Amino acid sequence: MQDPLHGSFRSPLNRARAEDASRRAHELLADEGLTRLLTLPRERRDFVPRAREVFVNRNLRMSSIEMVGFDMDYTLAIYHMRRLEQLSFDMTLAKLVSEYGYPPVVGGLLYDHHFVMRGLAVDRVNGNILKMDRFGHVGRAFHGLRPLKPEVWRELYRHKRVRLRNPQFAWNDTLFALPETCMFAGIIELLESLGQRVDYGKLYDDIREAIDTVHRDNSLKREVRKDLGRYVFQDPELGPALHKLRSGGKRLFLLTNSAWDYTDAVMKYLLDGQLAEYPSWRNYFDVVVTAAGKPGFFTEGRPFLELDVSTEAGPAVGEATSLDRGKVYSGGNLARFEELTGYRGENILYVGDHIYGDILKSKKSSLWRTCMVVQEIEDEIIYTDSRQVEIGTLSQVEVVRERLDDEVNHHKTLLNTLERRLEREPLSAEERKEAEELRRQTKAELDRMRRALKNANDIADTLEEDVEEGFNPYWGLLFKEGNENSRFGYQVEQYACLYTSRVSNFLHHSPMQYYRSPRDKMAHEQAGALSARLSPMGGEGPPKGAGKD
């Protein structure tokens, strides 16, 4: 039903301005000289692969950002993931055997880095590992190291949405959490194969406590400090990227949960000696806050404590009444930070790797703009770029499948109408002959399209499985679950204004950059594009943007 008033609110002046803008748009798009200028090679286009880009979920003008803050672990400091995960896994297993009474056979478990990725949920009641789409529906589930039986999966999750606020579930969204997820599944697999009963909730709590102790008592970080070059990437572009932001008039701050001694050791390794203008890593930052206690930093009211950093331990010397360049602090809270620095809200950009502790909490507790570092992006983009032919074919088959599905339903309705007409209506011989011929033709077309739809479904399922398993044999792509964004991908999209694989990617952009997000479209707004894609039925190549995920 249409509203006859639509369009009647356009004034003659606005109509004239729109017509002029439309004319100028055609001229702009047809300007061949401008097109050549825009396609000239630039340093960023020539040497920076797409995997090193900064991606935009929400428009952000860097010219309005006055202060940029950084987490350290997995943000400024990018770790060799598999080496650090293996170390954490081995140390935690040893603690479970020596201090928690687990049988010695548990200490011989091997770490499988393929079995874990960010964005998995642990069902503490049923002992399962889950991957969900953006709606909270479970797409994949494992018990131990094996796929959950279909009938069990249907019973537990098919008609239920996993709500992460429920204490039954634990959401593992950090790289630090990967070893504990693998350990949980591995111990269940091992002990149940030996005929032992496992209390899943207790097992998960023991693992969490043991791995927290390994981090809290600094035993893990002591091992890392012994050989920083083995565990931490030394990015030669990190110093220049920070310098470029400072040269653009930004004040920089460090806000990390790590203690002073570890922070100082890692930051020295990362930045000391990179640029002559910065004899010490601390010269890059206007404010340095360690042991910040995130996410509590964003919601609680703890004071800032000034540290005496003349010794490695960095003891506190008293509550801070200002945040001064050259000094180091611990603790603190968001409101006091804004008060003492004079910067607040949308004038601050915070860069971190933790979807909950860095991104979600800062977004929900303040107006700070956010950028999430997702180290795994580089691997996923490099992989999907290498599979563009298969992804493009899959996209085309899915378009054909969609049309076949519609046509099958249309032909079924048409065939039912024809059969009712032949059964119920008095028809002349000629009319009956025409109706029967049309029914025969419709049925033949329906049968052919049903076979094609079955074939298209099989092709699409096979290609999708091949592409997904090529990246990870257990969980598929990090940011996708089937045709939907994964729960992890959804949270990155929802809470991070920007996201990128490493901080040094900012080197390839102006500190005044206007990051523009793509225009959002709902399903009904894409009808024109869908019709255009459907009409060729092949031959035009994959739809624009196919496989970009």
Steps between C-alpha positions, in 0.01 A plus 500: 500500500652834395473836666397754231684773690843346436718753322264791552719652774782587260508874453574648157830632639608160634390331179709741294803451727465121475478514121813716492680257735399209278638677194827577679521138621489376141774746405713395797466129425570555129816708558767280338785721613391474862458124462862473381620704798310279744645184348862617500714274718555623853741365759216366714331325207825361363661362813234447765290186450133498584574292808682802647214747447298679766135395469210728593171419674411853601613831347792647690677831434854474631517880482261509798702246701729676746623205704575140394542225758639150465483172682831310500454122485384387154464867401834682504667169579401243238590154625606189312165342576587132475817531709329695779193275494721190523687648796177591681351157423802307632535708817129471582493123442796459734319701767180291461700183562722629781250715691146395401535123516444417133656169389854515351365381163337845464845659498577323172224670300609673181390848398310521170497863388257413219233395748458844651417847380354812653124525531425153634273438798543228763189324628608437859200274572523264203874519428463630143681762290271712281527742211203729447375739238409861572153401622639265766398186312750214522646405163771258617549306820770263629510274803860429583679502166209352303197658333194476718257231384222659292220376724674638810572830323134534401379418850732746675524792259273473195205671663694717744704813473824505697495798734852578611379674815385160624773361732461167317708650219846654494591726206861468389571813299869561571813342362610432857194270537586267211712253704230455764239412235730241344588364845134469601415297188819294514460394863135403441602294196782328691322424828173385341693272263645340816149448633517771764211730586579872460344782698507756217432804714772413751745422219440837338532685832825315581646588161396863535649525847823326398551710189416819690762404759759447227430854381449657842815366668705617199642152438387515135634850449830411664546234234405747225746759633783248483471495122282787374620446143347152502156614613454862380515636145721804464308712249734756337197712400362540853722791604444691174123447530493645852726785390266579211205527738698728731607712203132537414444667838369198689591435861566132564442292811566141605230324703589138578410238757860379513714596798777757470799260489357293213367805316840669514684191372262442207475865398878539508528201269236641266598866475837592651742594224243503218511879447769745606236751612386256772793378711258310728167337428344724765575804282224390259230530768356793690337275761602147606259293712586142601301243701187683386263218597285515186208459457459640854690811388196601293239445771659523845644788700851394598757779538813547292818416688833651398781243478867533587658349190858545614481130595358216291220429750363854464346541847219750543597834657150640548174598336542708186337842470619549142610283208835639393720417204807304608331338798339155531172415671294196592128437552268793443163538333349650188325798659813608687711449188280740302502748787879501539589504129230742390407273208174310487238321298528488124833685504668182627572191290592184691673211321485151654462132425249386764141516375368518858774661710617756243225555244156410632545643849658825381224538240219434751655707779609804302495677167860402425550391142643151462734307274543125543821321408413157357828332423331211318357727227821473301483120477129500415528765227806338344316167500169628359683702234670177391158333465322774304417270208322250724332771707383677183360174362328431832343845494367447146360157589327648806332764280381230257386285793296789637325547167444126457343483843259780409417344164439155650248649742338701219470192275358290786230761554431519125482121470257476793280766338498313167415168667213654695370655181510164318327326791231753583419720202283399201733542203451456130714239327725770359536676838576169675761413241670837544485471881644148495780606267579794727496268804738257325734782407483654849569162665797436269641843581438442872677163493796651316527791743471268800793297369694821434419630850617175658817521293552869590452425871756222482747717307458794741535281809812332361667824394414673829636207700817497291563874542423493874702187579792629298538777758422298812394133486293531819346847505530653151553874458539723804258771392234279339269221608330371190348793312484714814765691685631301793423619852856628522473679165171655610655637819794648310252667265279624785756638740815590304489822297814378319678167491836395361768235538770709670562853627769569240232492226424861599836594348345474154227754572498869575458589870218722371338212307122494469411133534168449319294188553316340207138605464285256697223326311219290634374203302209690343735772375697251293211375291622680187845353532354154555285524188801606296699206630221252438421596143817380322494152664878492464740639246552834673757377755455503876290777654691810600655452840457121499739340745608825665437350842 
